[in-house]
Amino acid sequence: MTTTEPRNTFLEQLAACWSRSDSLVCVGLDPEIERFPRQVAEHPSPIFHFNKAIIDATADLVCAYKPQFAHYAAYEAEDQLERTIEYIHRAYPGVPVILDSKRGDIGNTAERYAIEAFERYGADAVTANPYLGGDSLEPFLRREDRGVVVLCRTSNPGARDLQDLAVGDGGQRLYHIVAEMAAARWNTRGNCLLVVGATYPQELAEIRQIVGDMPLLVPGVGAQGGDVAQVVRNGQTRAGTGLLVSSSRGILYASAGDDFASAARSAALSLRNQINVHRLRPTQ
């Protein structure tokens, strides 16, 4: 009789990867075939072929990969998304994959989205929208070995329209309430994370104060203009970790030529080095 080794949780994989790669870099795998080099775009499976080259060039420099679901569905390329995640798990075991699908619905529909993310695609974590409340997150959160990355303060300019609204008698911002609920209610299994945009460094500092050492996925550096130094200083934990600093276009499309993979490696290495300059290094 064969025995199955227990699966490491998402956060265990993440912590190991932070240490092994000495990196807080998360590479967003957001394919746009129109931007691929011609010989890649003409491949029978162009997205998988492109992703594989990027992954092989950067796997030792990252703490996670984050494929964005719409960038596959728009091309009817969900099969290439499945192949990408399977390839990461097979070729680079221990590097976690976050499926960026921002799911949020009620009851049995939320359960189906959880099955989609964790069983169909085999993701180690998934992004989720908390707007429908805690019961809409529960089907994801009950998978104790998987991560649930809850939108809190997003990186887009329109984030202020709703996320900055004052709520209740105390005048707290809505994103404060989300952070407090995540820390006090939703993280009972220790598998909750938050999305906080790099373009709002002060808000990032506020959220870190609220949630303690909870990991934060931080998009918005690179193409969106977030400042790496402020992100690290305002968002890192006392251990010098706690962040997944996500870059997509700045790494994937560092070159439009045949050297796209080596250029991606150079961009990922540069980002890792920029981050590490500002990280705390606790004495052993």
C-alpha positions in Angstrom: 0.0 0.0 0.0 1.3 3.4 -0.9 1.0 6.4 1.4 0.4 9.9 0.4 2.7 12.5 1.9 0.8 15.4 3.6 0.5 18.4 1.4 2.3 21.5 2.6 -0.1 24.4 3.1 0.1 27.5 0.9 1.6 29.6 3.6 4.2 26.9 4.4 5.2 26.8 0.7 5.3 30.6 0.6 7.5 30.8 3.7 9.9 28.2 2.4 10.1 30.0 -1.0 10.7 33.4 0.7 13.7 31.8 2.3 15.0 29.6 -0.5 14.9 32.3 -3.2 15.6 35.2 -0.9 12.8 36.9 -2.8 9.4 38.6 -2.3 8.8 38.8 -6.1 5.6 37.3 -7.4 5.5 37.1 -11.2 2.1 37.7 -12.8 1.5 35.4 -15.8 -0.8 37.7 -17.8 -0.4 36.6 -21.4 -1.2 38.9 -24.3 -0.5 37.0 -27.5 -0.3 40.3 -29.4 2.8 41.2 -27.5 4.6 37.8 -28.0 7.6 37.5 -30.3 6.3 36.3 -33.7 7.8 32.8 -33.4 6.1 32.3 -30.1 2.7 33.7 -31.2 2.7 31.2 -34.1 3.3 28.2 -31.8 0.3 25.8 -31.6 0.1 26.5 -27.8 1.6 30.0 -27.7 0.5 30.9 -24.1 1.9 27.8 -22.6 5.1 28.0 -24.7 5.6 31.6 -23.6 4.8 30.9 -19.9 7.1 27.9 -19.8 10.0 30.0 -21.1 9.3 32.8 -18.5 9.0 30.2 -15.7 12.2 28.4 -16.6 14.0 31.7 -16.6 12.7 33.0 -13.3 11.8 30.1 -11.0 14.8 30.6 -8.7 14.0 34.3 -8.3 10.4 34.3 -7.2 8.2 33.4 -4.2 5.1 32.7 -6.3 3.5 32.9 -9.7 0.1 34.5 -10.3 -1.7 33.7 -13.6 -4.6 36.1 -14.2 -7.7 34.1 -15.3 -9.2 36.6 -17.8 -6.0 36.6 -19.8 -6.6 32.9 -20.6 -10.4 32.8 -20.9 -10.3 35.7 -23.4 -8.3 33.5 -25.8 -10.3 30.3 -24.9 -7.1 29.0 -23.6 -8.1 27.6 -20.2 -6.3 24.4 -21.2 -3.1 26.3 -21.4 -3.7 27.7 -17.9 -4.1 24.2 -16.6 -0.9 23.1 -18.3 0.9 26.2 -16.9 0.0 25.4 -13.3 0.7 21.7 -13.7 4.1 22.5 -15.2 5.0 24.8 -12.3 4.0 22.1 -9.8 5.9 19.4 -11.6 9.1 21.2 -12.7 9.4 23.5 -9.7 7.7 21.9 -6.7 7.3 24.2 -3.8 6.8 27.4 -5.8 3.1 28.2 -5.1 0.6 29.4 -7.7 -2.1 32.0 -7.0 -5.0 31.9 -9.5 -6.0 35.5 -9.9 -9.7 35.2 -10.6 -11.2 37.5 -8.0 -14.2 35.3 -7.4 -17.1 36.3 -5.2 -20.6 34.8 -5.1 -23.0 33.1 -2.6 -23.7 29.6 -1.5 -23.3 26.8 -3.9 -22.0 29.1 -6.6 -19.0 30.1 -4.4 -18.5 26.4 -3.7 -18.2 25.7 -7.5 -15.7 28.6 -7.9 -13.6 27.0 -5.1 -13.8 23.6 -6.9 -12.8 25.4 -10.2 -9.7 27.1 -8.6 -8.4 24.3 -6.4 -9.5 21.1 -8.1 -9.8 21.9 -11.8 -6.8 24.2 -12.0 -4.9 22.9 -8.9 -4.1 26.4 -7.7 -2.4 26.8 -4.3 -4.3 30.0 -3.6 -7.0 32.2 -5.2 -8.0 35.8 -5.1 -11.5 36.6 -3.9 -13.8 39.5 -3.6 -15.3 40.1 -0.1 -18.1 42.4 -1.2 -20.7 39.7 -0.5 -19.5 39.0 3.0 -17.9 36.2 5.0 -20.2 33.4 3.9 -19.2 34.0 0.3 -15.5 33.4 1.3 -16.1 30.4 3.4 -16.1 27.8 0.6 -12.6 29.0 -0.2 -11.4 29.4 3.4 -12.5 25.9 4.5 -9.7 24.5 2.3 -7.2 24.9 5.0 -4.2 24.0 2.9 -5.0 26.6 0.3 -4.6 30.4 0.5 -7.5 32.9 0.0 -6.2 36.3 -1.1 -9.0 38.8 -0.3 -9.2 42.2 -2.1 -8.7 45.0 0.4 -7.2 48.1 -1.1 -6.7 47.7 -4.8 -4.1 49.5 -7.0 -6.4 51.1 -9.5 -7.3 54.9 -9.3 -11.0 54.1 -9.0 -10.3 52.2 -5.7 -11.1 55.4 -3.9 -14.7 55.4 -5.2 -15.8 52.7 -2.7 -12.9 51.5 -0.7 -12.3 54.9 0.9 -15.9 55.4 2.0 -16.4 56.2 5.7 -18.3 53.4 7.4 -20.1 53.6 10.7 -20.0 56.2 13.6 -16.2 55.9 13.8 -15.6 57.0 10.3 -13.4 54.1 9.4 -12.6 53.6 5.8 -14.2 50.5 4.1 -10.8 49.0 3.5 -10.0 49.2 7.2 -13.2 47.2 7.9 -12.1 44.6 5.4 -8.7 44.3 7.0 -10.2 44.1 10.5 -12.7 41.4 9.4 -9.9 39.4 7.7 -7.7 39.5 10.8 -10.5 38.9 13.4 -13.0 36.7 11.6 -11.9 35.2 8.3 -8.4 34.0 9.2 -9.4 31.5 11.9 -7.6 28.7 9.8 -4.5 30.9 9.1 -4.9 30.8 5.4 -6.1 34.4 4.6 -4.1 37.1 2.8 -5.0 40.5 1.5 -4.5 42.4 -1.7 -3.1 45.9 -1.1 -1.9 48.0 -4.0 1.6 49.4 -4.2 0.2 52.7 -5.5 -1.2 53.5 -2.0 1.8 53.2 0.4 0.2 55.0 3.3 -2.8 52.7 3.2 -0.4 49.7 3.0 1.2 50.9 6.3 -2.3 51.3 7.9 -3.3 47.8 6.9 -0.1 46.2 8.1 -0.8 47.8 11.5 -4.3 46.2 11.5 -3.5 42.7 10.4 -0.1 42.0 12.0 2.0 39.5 10.1 -0.7 38.4 7.6 0.8 38.2 4.2 -0.1 40.9 1.7 -0.1 40.5 -2.1 1.0 43.9 -3.5 0.4 44.6 -7.2 1.1 47.9 -8.8 4.9 48.1 -9.0 6.5 48.5 -12.4 3.9 49.5 -15.1 1.5 51.0 -12.6 4.2 53.1 -10.9 4.2 51.9 -7.3 7.4 52.7 -5.4 9.3 49.6 -4.3 11.1 51.3 -1.4 7.8 52.5 0.1 6.1 49.2 -0.4 8.8 47.3 1.4 9.2 49.8 4.3 5.5 50.1 4.9 4.5 46.5 4.3 7.2 44.1 5.4 6.9 42.3 8.7 9.6 42.4 11.4 11.0 39.3 9.8 11.5 41.1 6.6 8.9 39.1 4.8 5.1 39.2 4.7 4.9 40.5 1.1 4.4 39.2 -2.4 5.4 42.1 -4.6 3.7 41.3 -7.9 4.9 42.4 -11.3 3.5 41.3 -14.6 4.1 43.4 -17.7 7.4 44.8 -16.4 8.8 41.3 -16.3 6.9 39.4 -19.1 7.5 42.1 -21.7 10.9 43.4 -20.7 11.8 42.6 -24.3 9.7 42.1 -27.4 12.4 40.1 -29.1 13.7 36.5 -29.1 15.5 37.3 -25.9 12.2 37.8 -24.0 13.0 35.1 -21.4 16.5 36.3 -20.6 15.1 39.8 -20.4 12.4 38.6 -18.0 15.0 37.0 -15.8 17.0 40.3 -15.7 13.9 42.2 -14.8 12.9 39.8 -12.1 16.4 39.8 -10.7 16.5 43.6 -10.7 13.2 43.8 -8.9 14.4 41.2 -6.3 17.5 43.3 -5.7 15.5 46.5 -5.4 13.3 44.9 -2.8 16.1 43.3 -0.8 17.9 46.6 -0.4 15.0 47.8 1.8 14.3 44.5 3.6 14.9 44.0 7.3 17.4 41.3 8.1 16.8 40.1 11.6 19.9 38.7 13.4 19.9 35.0 13.8 
